[in-house]
Amino acid sequence: MRCTIVHEFDNGDGSVAKRVEVMRLDRPIDDQTSADVGLSLSEGLSLLNCVQQKFVVGQIERLCASRRFCVDCGVPVVCKIIIARS
């Protein structure tokens, strides 16, 4: 049995903006016991870590994209920090 966990980002209107595969789990179908049901602790922690990483990257991408234009007039924002060196 194979399970693919996918993280979808949408634009708020239901349209998919980005789809990222987070993790794929493969389980043998033969010789399963009741102990094999569900995720192991290491798989659960790995899944949480992967979701957190993809989620943060997605948030940062959206934040950076929203800051490219002035919210008041819509003009592209050019930001350069000029520091005088002595």
Secondary structure by P-SEA (a helix, b strand, c coil): cbbbbbbbbcccccccccccccbbbbbbccccccccccccaaaaaaaaaaaaaaaaaaaaaaaaaaaccccccccbbbbbbbbbcc
